Every structure is written in structure tokens, then in C-alpha cells.
């Protein structure tokens, strides 16, 4: 998808080894993505991609994260970054969150020995590639229960010229996902402009 492709290409440019997980790693679409990513990026099955990874980015359909997480094998000790949102469409076409908790909490329940951090869900994938296009530093809310894991994800955020903000534990993940829904509905329902979040320094 657009988010996984954007993050993969940008992290590859920062010197990270990228292994995409795909149900069809030999497809034309994945082959084109590997060429675009460069830097020795490879593609294998999702479980194989997660096996030796320090960071697992679950940029997947939001309502399938629990099933997908269970299929990735042993995730103990890994940092799972969650940009996905459990989106469902209402009768009027507007989007909402389709579960009672959040994707980040579902993944934590499915892989309790991993370190789950919610990130990269409150901005358009185009801004991930070109943060300067938004007119200023773009802030990325981070939620997670492990301070060290959040600190490592914060460093990844900074490498992309974005600005991390620690907004607490996983119990706040649903609120962060709600910000994403607000952004999407503003575009879809009202034809409004895209918007991002910017941290204002304390006076």
C-alpha cells in the first residue's frame, strides 16, 4: 500500500535494510516497488519478513491486523510500529473506527511479548516522502507502553525529518486513530484540505 511503500523507500534511503512482507512477493507490483526502493530491498512472505526484523511496520488493512499479527510467528522483543487504522464506512459513506479499542491494543493482545508503538497514522503518505511540502515541521504522535521502544521509534521519526511527540501509553491509541479519521473525513466528506499536526514549543 501507499503508507508501507512510502515508509519503506524513505527508511531505505536512511540506510536501513528493508524487507517487504507480501502474499505475492514475485508480483509485478512488488517488483516495481523493489526497484523504486533500491538499496538492496527484498520481498518475502510476511512471516519471513518479520522473522529477523528488529522493527516490524504493520502497514496493513486496519480491520485485519489481529489475523495478520497471529500469522507472523514469534514477535517477542520486536518493536511493532502501527500506522494502520481499523476503518469502516457508515451508511452515509463517512469513515469511523470499527472496533471498541484500537489497532495498537489489538496487536498488543495478539503479541503481548512485543513492544507496540502507534505512529505514522496522522499524516498523508505524501508528507512522509516530502515533509517540507507541508510548510513546517510535522509532528507525529507516539503511543506505547515501553519507553525504550518509543525512544527508538522517535529516532526513526526524526530520520525522516518529522517531529515525534510522546502522548502516553497504548490506552491513548484510539484517540490518535480518531485524529486520523477526522483527517480522512475532512477530505472525503467536505473536500477540505489535508492537515497535519505541529508541535508548538512551550513559551
Secondary structure, 3 states (H helix, E strand, C coil): CHHHHHHHHHHHHCCCCCEEECCCCCCHHHHHHHHHHCCCCEEECHHHHHHCCCEEECCCCHHHHHHHHHCCCCCCCCEEEECCCCEEECCCCCEEECCCCCHHHHHHHHCCCCEEEECCCCCCHHHHHCHHHHCCCCEEEEEECCHHHHHHHHHHHHHCCCEEEECCCHHHHHHHHHHHHHHHHHHHHHCCCCCCCCCCCCC
